[in-house]
Amino acid sequence: MVVDDNPDSRYLLRAVLKRSCDEVLEASQGQEALEVISRAEPDLVLLDIEMPVLDGYAVLSQLRQNPRFAALPVLAISANAMYRDREKALAAGFDAYITKPIHAASLRKQVEQLLQS
């Protein structure tokens, strides 16, 4: 599943994921993401950190508090490329962190690793 408020980012992420996944779900904001995840139970979520209203950290927090989704692999997507941004995301419970602009090969590798674990 791809969650990002930017339609161009969702398009790119979906295109990369389609090579590894049978179906790619999308959401453009955090609350919508929680509803789709609850209904569809995806195998993996690519979650933009900076979104209006309900950001990626808030979405992740709600997922981790729900026993159904506590172990769901969630990959943080962010334009913030500083080391401390990555460490903050991993400490918050994201399983991996990748920065924008997205490099397709790196994203595919991260997705495959998360799906295998």
C-alpha positions in Angstrom: 0.0 0.0 0.0 1.2 3.5 -0.8 0.2 6.5 1.4 1.3 9.9 0.2 -0.4 13.2 -0.2 1.5 14.0 -3.5 -0.2 12.3 -6.5 3.1 12.2 -8.5 4.8 10.4 -5.6 2.0 7.9 -5.4 2.2 7.3 -9.1 6.0 6.6 -8.9 5.7 4.4 -5.8 2.8 2.4 -7.3 4.8 1.9 -10.6 7.8 0.5 -8.6 5.6 -1.7 -6.4 3.7 -3.2 -9.3 6.9 -5.1 -10.2 6.9 -6.9 -6.9 3.3 -6.9 -5.8 0.0 -8.3 -7.2 -2.1 -5.4 -6.0 -1.1 -1.9 -4.9 -3.6 0.1 -2.8 -3.4 3.8 -2.3 -4.4 6.6 0.1 -3.8 10.3 -0.1 -3.9 11.1 3.6 -3.5 9.4 7.0 -7.1 8.8 8.0 -7.9 7.3 4.6 -4.9 5.1 5.0 -6.1 3.7 8.4 -9.5 2.9 6.9 -8.0 1.1 3.9 -5.5 -0.8 6.0 -8.2 -1.9 8.4 -10.4 -3.1 5.5 -7.8 -4.6 3.2 -5.0 -5.7 5.5 -2.0 -5.1 3.2 1.3 -6.9 3.5 3.3 -3.7 3.5 2.8 0.0 3.8 4.9 2.8 2.2 4.0 5.8 4.3 5.0 9.4 3.7 6.0 11.1 6.9 4.9 14.6 6.1 1.2 14.8 5.3 -1.4 17.3 6.4 -3.8 16.5 9.2 -2.6 13.1 10.2 1.1 12.7 9.5 3.0 9.4 9.0 4.1 9.3 12.7 0.4 9.5 13.8 -0.6 6.8 11.4 2.2 4.5 12.5 1.4 5.1 16.1 -2.2 4.0 15.6 -1.1 1.0 13.6 1.4 -0.1 16.3 -1.3 0.2 19.0 -3.6 -2.1 17.1 -2.7 -5.8 17.7 -3.9 -6.6 14.1 -1.3 -4.3 12.7 1.5 -4.1 15.3 3.8 -6.2 13.2 2.8 -4.8 9.8 5.9 -3.8 7.9 5.9 0.0 7.4 8.5 1.8 5.3 8.9 5.6 5.9 9.1 7.8 2.9 10.5 11.3 3.4 12.2 14.2 1.7 14.2 14.7 5.0 17.6 13.1 4.3 19.4 13.9 7.5 20.8 11.0 9.6 18.7 12.1 12.7 15.5 12.0 10.6 16.2 8.4 9.7 17.0 7.5 13.3 13.9 9.3 14.6 11.7 7.3 12.2 13.3 4.0 13.1 13.0 4.8 16.8 9.3 5.6 16.3 8.7 2.1 14.9 9.1 2.3 11.2 10.8 -0.8 9.8 12.8 1.0 7.2 13.4 4.6 5.9 13.9 5.8 2.3 14.3 9.4 1.1 12.9 11.3 -1.8 13.7 11.5 -4.6 13.0 7.7 -4.8 15.6 5.5 -6.5 13.6 2.6 -8.0 16.3 0.0 -7.4 16.7 0.9 -3.7 13.0 1.0 -3.1 12.5 -2.5 -4.8 15.3 -3.9 -2.6 13.8 -2.5 0.6 10.3 -3.7 -0.4 11.6 -7.2 -1.1 13.5 -7.4 2.2 10.4 -6.2 4.2 8.1 -8.7 2.4 10.5 -11.6 3.1 10.8 -10.8 6.8 
